Structures are given as C-alpha cells and as structure tokens.
Amino acid sequence: DRDELPGFLALLTVQAEFRIRVGAKCRIETKTAGVFRRVGELDPASDSQFRQLDCAVILWPYARATVGEIARMTGLDLPPLPTVDVRRTLNAKPLDQA
C-alpha cells in the first residue's frame, strides 16, 4: 500500500522462453502492473488471497498478450502463451516437491 495510490499496486512478472531454432532460444520477460482499490472491508484471509492470487488471475491475460505483442513486433514466429488456470498453477507444488 502506498499513500499516494488510490489502492494497492500488484505486479505480475512473466518469463517466457522459446526455442527459435536448434541451439537458439528467445527469452521474453514482462512485468504487468495493476492498481486495485477495494470498496468495503475484507477479512484478513480474503484480503491475502486477493493480493496473492486473484490479482495474478486478473493480470494474466494482459501479461500473456504483452508477450505475444513483443513477439509480433520483433518478427518472431512464436506460439502464443497458453491460456492457463492461473489459480491452479499458483497453488501447485514445485515439480521437485510433487
């Protein structure tokens, strides 16, 4: 929370790596920001869930589109990032702990 903002800032960082040919990769990293303002009160658990999970769900389509637009503008023929269940992905255990 920052006093000069009318809410709070959430930042979603996406790192996408694509193989563009044998032995060559392209890495695109984006940061998508959103300012969220709440009207009314939330209990602490709901507030935490919104900040840690729901903001990412809301910002994901914008981050996905940004990666696609960077690829298009640079002339790279990259597949689009998939539509994913962000909530499930963020709740998943790391592969080394599964």
C-alpha positions in Angstrom: 0.0 0.0 0.0 1.2 3.5 -0.8 -0.4 6.7 0.4 -0.4 8.4 -3.0 -2.1 5.5 -4.8 -5.9 5.1 -4.5 -5.4 1.4 -3.7 -2.5 -1.0 -3.9 -0.2 -2.0 -6.7 0.2 -5.6 -7.9 3.0 -6.6 -10.2 3.0 -9.9 -12.2 6.3 -10.9 -13.7 6.2 -13.4 -16.6 9.3 -15.0 -18.0 8.8 -16.9 -21.3 11.5 -18.9 -23.1 11.1 -20.2 -26.6 13.4 -22.3 -28.8 13.5 -20.4 -32.1 15.9 -22.9 -33.8 18.3 -25.6 -32.8 20.7 -24.1 -30.3 19.0 -20.7 -30.1 16.4 -19.5 -27.6 14.5 -16.4 -27.1 13.6 -15.2 -23.6 10.9 -12.5 -23.1 10.3 -11.1 -19.6 7.5 -8.8 -18.9 6.1 -7.0 -15.8 2.4 -6.2 -15.8 1.1 -3.8 -13.1 -2.3 -3.2 -11.8 -3.7 -0.8 -9.2 -6.5 -2.3 -7.2 -8.9 -0.4 -5.0 -11.2 -2.0 -2.6 -14.5 -0.6 -1.5 -15.5 -2.0 1.9 -13.7 -4.4 4.1 -12.4 -7.9 3.7 -11.4 -10.3 6.4 -7.6 -10.8 6.5 -7.7 -14.3 4.8 -9.8 -13.0 1.9 -7.6 -9.9 1.6 -4.5 -12.1 1.5 -6.0 -14.4 -1.1 -6.9 -11.4 -3.3 -3.5 -9.9 -3.1 -1.6 -13.1 -3.6 -3.8 -15.0 -6.1 -6.7 -13.1 -7.5 -4.6 -10.2 -8.7 -2.5 -12.6 -10.8 -5.6 -14.2 -12.2 -6.8 -10.7 -13.3 -3.4 -9.6 -14.7 -2.6 -12.9 -16.6 -4.4 -12.1 -19.8 -2.7 -8.8 -20.1 0.8 -10.3 -19.4 0.1 -13.1 -22.0 -1.0 -10.5 -24.6 2.2 -8.4 -23.9 4.5 -11.4 -24.6 2.6 -12.1 -27.8 2.8 -8.4 -28.9 6.5 -8.3 -28.3 7.0 -11.4 -30.4 4.8 -10.0 -33.2 6.6 -6.6 -33.2 10.0 -8.2 -33.3 9.0 -10.5 -36.1 9.5 -13.7 -34.2 7.2 -16.5 -35.2 6.4 -17.7 -31.6 3.4 -19.7 -30.4 1.1 -17.8 -28.1 1.4 -18.5 -24.4 -1.3 -20.9 -23.3 -4.5 -20.0 -21.6 -3.9 -21.5 -18.1 -5.7 -21.9 -14.9 -3.6 -19.3 -13.1 -5.2 -20.1 -9.7 -4.3 -23.8 -10.0 -0.8 -23.0 -11.3 0.0 -20.7 -8.4 -1.3 -23.2 -5.9 0.7 -26.1 -7.4 3.7 -27.6 -5.6 7.1 -27.1 -7.3 8.0 -30.1 -9.5 10.8 -31.1 -7.2 8.3 -31.3 -4.3 5.4 -33.0 -6.2 
